Amino acid sequence: MSEDGPGRAMTLSEVQQLVRRKDELEAQIRACYQLLEDQKGVGMDGPLVDAEGFPRADIDLYQVRTARHSIACLQNDHKALMKQVEEALHQLHAREKEKHARDEAEARAEAMSQSLPPAFAKVNAVTPESPASTSGLQVDDEIVEFGSVNVHNFKSLQNIATVVQHSEGLQYHSLAKMTTAQKTIKMELVPAFWTLI
């Protein structure tokens, strides 16, 4: 098994290897407990001396002491290994959750870009303090829809001017492809009378 550096993400196969090691440790611990059980059920806390303080003759003291020591060591190893397994599983689940969220966002962006008609205009300039500026429109953004104007009925900028003249002070929805942010957003535009100074 490879050494784990702090913060290094573990792979699924490494987690599976840790789980196999955990199973091996548990099997060794069970074997040691069975050995203690076979020694007159002395267990981890049973006395190793008789009533007179002499070593018990009915059990193999060396085996009992070795088994008890092995159990203590194996349980410490098991506890440390379980912590590693828990952290690794948290990492795997977090990575899977991030991947799922990324995939969903990409799928939504792709669906949105495929379902939208192509842009009919590109923004060359945005005057400061203008309604376009206050709505967030930026140079190089592409206009997909402006009120009732879209790629199917757009003939000239006069189409947009007509919509603006007839809807001053009203809220209009517009779809713009934000090239700076690489996304398509729905904008709220309120055409208003303004003058350049």
C-alpha positions as CSV (number, residue, x, y, z in Angstrom):
1,M,0.0,0.0,0.0
2,S,1.3,3.5,-0.8
3,E,2.1,6.0,1.8
4,D,-0.5,8.6,2.4
5,G,0.6,12.2,2.5
6,P,-1.5,14.7,4.4
7,G,-4.3,15.8,2.2
8,R,-3.7,13.3,-0.5
9,A,-6.9,11.9,-2.0
10,M,-7.2,8.2,-1.9
11,T,-8.5,6.0,-4.7
12,L,-11.3,3.5,-4.5
13,S,-8.8,0.6,-4.8
14,E,-6.8,2.0,-1.9
15,V,-9.9,2.2,0.3
16,Q,-10.8,-1.4,-0.7
17,Q,-7.3,-2.4,0.3
18,L,-7.7,-0.7,3.7
19,V,-11.0,-2.5,4.2
20,R,-9.3,-5.9,3.4
21,R,-6.6,-5.0,6.0
22,K,-9.4,-4.2,8.5
23,D,-11.0,-7.6,7.9
24,E,-7.6,-9.4,8.4
25,L,-7.1,-7.6,11.7
26,E,-10.5,-8.5,12.9
27,A,-9.8,-12.2,12.0
28,Q,-6.6,-12.1,13.9
29,I,-8.3,-10.5,16.9
30,R,-11.0,-13.2,16.8
31,A,-8.3,-15.9,16.6
32,C,-6.5,-14.5,19.7
33,Y,-9.8,-14.4,21.7
34,Q,-10.5,-18.0,20.6
35,L,-7.1,-19.0,22.0
36,L,-7.9,-17.3,25.3
37,E,-11.3,-19.1,25.4
38,D,-9.5,-22.4,24.8
39,Q,-7.3,-21.7,27.8
40,K,-10.1,-22.4,30.3
41,G,-11.9,-19.2,29.3
42,V,-9.2,-17.0,30.9
43,G,-10.1,-14.1,28.6
44,M,-8.3,-10.7,28.9
45,D,-8.8,-10.3,32.7
46,G,-8.8,-13.8,34.1
47,P,-6.2,-14.5,36.9
48,L,-2.9,-16.1,35.8
49,V,-2.1,-17.2,39.4
50,D,-3.9,-19.6,41.7
51,A,-5.3,-18.8,45.2
52,E,-1.8,-19.3,46.7
53,G,-0.1,-16.8,44.2
54,F,1.6,-19.4,42.1
55,P,1.4,-19.5,38.3
56,R,-1.6,-21.5,37.2
57,A,-0.7,-25.0,36.0
58,D,-3.9,-25.6,34.1
59,I,-3.2,-23.0,31.4
60,D,-0.3,-22.2,29.1
61,L,0.8,-18.8,30.6
62,Y,3.1,-18.0,27.6
63,Q,0.2,-18.4,25.1
64,V,-2.2,-16.4,27.3
65,R,0.3,-13.5,27.7
66,T,1.2,-13.5,24.0
67,A,-2.5,-13.6,23.0
68,R,-3.4,-10.7,25.4
69,H,-0.5,-8.6,24.1
70,S,-1.4,-9.4,20.5
71,I,-5.1,-8.4,21.1
72,A,-4.0,-5.1,22.7
73,C,-1.7,-4.3,19.7
74,L,-4.2,-5.4,17.1
75,Q,-7.0,-3.4,18.6
76,N,-4.8,-0.2,18.5
77,D,-4.0,-1.0,14.9
78,H,-7.7,-1.6,14.2
79,K,-8.7,1.7,15.7
80,A,-6.1,3.7,13.6
81,L,-7.1,1.8,10.5
82,M,-10.8,2.5,11.1
83,K,-10.0,6.2,11.3
84,Q,-8.2,6.0,8.0
85,V,-11.1,4.1,6.4
86,E,-13.6,6.7,7.7
87,E,-11.5,9.7,6.4
88,A,-11.0,8.0,3.0
89,L,-14.7,7.3,2.6
90,H,-15.5,10.9,3.5
91,Q,-13.0,12.0,0.7
92,L,-14.5,9.6,-1.8
93,H,-18.1,10.7,-1.1
94,A,-17.1,14.4,-1.2
95,R,-15.3,13.9,-4.5
96,E,-18.3,12.0,-5.9
97,K,-20.7,14.8,-4.7
98,E,-18.5,17.5,-6.4
99,K,-18.3,15.5,-9.6
100,H,-22.1,15.0,-9.6
101,A,-22.7,18.8,-9.0
102,R,-20.2,19.6,-11.8
103,D,-21.8,17.2,-14.2
104,E,-25.3,18.6,-13.4
105,A,-24.1,22.2,-14.0
106,E,-22.4,21.2,-17.3
107,A,-25.5,19.4,-18.4
108,R,-27.7,22.4,-17.5
109,A,-25.4,24.8,-19.3
110,E,-25.3,22.6,-22.4
111,A,-29.1,22.2,-22.4
112,M,-29.5,25.9,-22.1
113,S,-27.1,26.7,-24.9
114,Q,-28.7,24.1,-27.1
115,S,-32.2,25.2,-26.4
116,L,-31.6,28.9,-27.1
117,P,-31.7,30.4,-30.6
118,P,-28.6,32.0,-31.9
119,A,-27.7,35.6,-31.0
120,F,-28.8,38.4,-33.4
121,A,-26.6,41.2,-32.1
122,K,-23.3,41.7,-30.4
123,V,-22.6,44.6,-28.0
124,N,-19.9,46.9,-29.3
125,A,-20.1,49.6,-26.6
126,V,-22.0,50.3,-23.4
127,T,-22.3,53.9,-22.2
128,P,-21.9,54.4,-18.5
129,E,-25.1,55.1,-16.5
130,S,-27.2,54.0,-19.5
131,P,-30.1,51.5,-18.9
132,A,-27.9,48.8,-20.7
133,S,-25.0,49.6,-18.3
134,T,-27.2,49.4,-15.1
135,S,-28.7,46.1,-16.2
136,G,-25.2,44.6,-16.4
137,L,-24.7,44.4,-20.2
138,Q,-21.0,44.4,-21.2
139,V,-19.0,44.8,-24.4
140,D,-18.9,41.6,-26.5
141,D,-22.0,40.2,-24.9
142,E,-24.4,38.7,-27.4
143,I,-28.1,39.5,-27.4
144,V,-30.3,36.4,-28.0
145,E,-33.6,38.1,-27.3
146,F,-34.7,41.7,-26.5
147,G,-38.4,41.9,-25.6
148,S,-40.2,40.5,-28.7
149,V,-37.1,40.9,-30.9
150,N,-35.1,37.7,-31.7
151,V,-33.1,36.2,-34.5
152,H,-36.2,35.3,-36.5
153,N,-37.7,38.8,-36.7
154,F,-34.6,41.1,-36.3
155,K,-33.9,43.2,-39.4
156,S,-32.0,46.2,-38.0
157,L,-31.3,48.2,-34.8
158,Q,-34.5,50.1,-35.5
159,N,-36.4,47.0,-34.3
160,I,-34.8,47.4,-30.8
161,A,-35.3,51.2,-30.9
162,T,-39.1,50.6,-31.6
163,V,-39.4,48.2,-28.6
164,V,-37.6,50.8,-26.3
165,Q,-39.8,53.7,-27.5
166,H,-43.0,51.8,-26.8
167,S,-42.0,50.4,-23.4
168,E,-40.3,53.3,-21.6
169,G,-40.5,52.7,-17.9
170,L,-41.8,49.1,-18.3
171,Q,-39.7,46.1,-17.3
172,Y,-38.6,43.9,-20.2
173,H,-37.0,40.5,-20.1
174,S,-34.0,40.0,-22.3
175,L,-31.6,37.0,-22.8
176,A,-28.0,37.8,-23.2
177,K,-25.0,35.5,-23.7
178,M,-22.4,36.8,-21.3
179,T,-19.2,36.2,-23.1
180,T,-17.2,37.5,-20.1
181,A,-18.8,35.0,-17.7
182,Q,-19.3,32.2,-20.4
183,K,-23.0,31.8,-19.6
184,T,-26.4,32.9,-20.8
185,I,-28.5,35.0,-18.4
186,K,-31.9,36.5,-18.3
187,M,-31.7,40.2,-17.7
188,E,-34.3,42.7,-16.5
189,L,-34.2,45.8,-18.6
190,V,-36.2,49.0,-17.9
191,P,-36.0,51.2,-20.9
192,A,-35.8,54.9,-19.8
193,F,-35.2,58.3,-21.4
194,W,-31.6,59.5,-20.8
195,T,-29.2,61.8,-22.5
196,L,-25.5,62.0,-22.9
197,I,-23.8,65.0,-21.4
